[in-house]
Amino acid sequence: MQTIKFERPSYFDSRGRNGYVPTYGVAVFNMGTGDFDEVHIHPVTSRGAVSEACRLAIRKSAIPDLVKALLDAVGPPSLDEICRHNDADPAVRAALDEAVKSAL
């Protein structure tokens, strides 16, 4: 599991089964087992707990399309945002570099 913590809570809450959950980050789970090669994304609550109230399941093969759609929707990250990820895992940095190149 990898966790992405937001600098501040999201403006819109995540909708769960019992209402809305304030979102302070997301947890990304690799669910790559057998025929179900997926990634699950869960909201992280104010207490740092991974919420089971809602989940987004994405096929791993669709991740490049998801990144491209995110970049198309909000634009490529600024140089400052890219520099913040300089210490990231080399695989993450390579994926980010490839996504930015393809978006430009």
N, C-alpha and C positions, 0 to 999 in steps of 0.2 A: 504494500500500500504506500502510495505517495500522497502527501497532503500539501495543498496550496492554500496558504492563509492570505486573506485579503488585508490590505492596509487599513481599511475601515469596512464596516458591514455593508453588504449590498443594499442598494436602494429598494429593490423589490425583494420581498421574501419568497422563499421556495414554498410551493404548495404541497402539503402533506396530506395524509389521510384524515387527520383531525384538525385541519386548519392550516395556518401559515407558519413557517419556521424561519426565523431570522437567520440569514446565511452569512457566516464569518469566514468561509472558505469552502473548499471542496476536497473530498478524498477520492482518489482514483485507485481502483482495484483492478488488477490483472486477473481476469477470469478465463485465462487461456487453457481450457481443458477439453480435450477431445474435439468434437465437432462444434463446440460452443466457444469459439475464439472471440471473446468479447472483453470490453473494458466497461466497468461500471463506475459511474460518477455519483457520489452522494454528497449532500450539503453537510457542512460542519457547523454545529451550533455555537452559541456564545460560550458554552462551557468546554468547547473543544471536542465534543462528542460527535461521532459520525452518526447522522440521522438515518434511521431506517424508514422514515416517513415517506420519502420519495427517492427515486433512483432513475438515472438515465443509463440505458444499456446501449453501447455502440459496438458494432462489429469492428474488429481491428482493421480489416481491409478498408473501412470507410474513414479511418482517422485522417489520411491525407486530404480527403474531400472536406472533412469537418474543419480542419485547420484552414484550408482555402476559403471555405464559406465564412469562417470567423474573420479572416483577414479582409474578405470582400465586404463584410458587414460593417466593420469598424476601422478598416484601414490597417496598414502595416504598423508595427510598433515603432516608437521613436528610437533614436540612437541611445538615449538614456535608458530606456527599458531593455534594450538589447544588451547594453553594458552591464546591467544589474545581473544578467544571467551568465556572465563570463565565467563564473566559478562552477557553473552547472556541470552535470555529468556530460562527458564528451558526446554520448549518443543523443542526449537532449539538445545540446548545443548544435549538433549537426542537423537534427530535425528542424530546429528553429531557423537555422541558416537556410536550409532548403526551402522551407515554407516562405520565408521572406523573399528569397530570390524568385520563386515562382509567382509571387504576388506582384512583383515589380515589373 
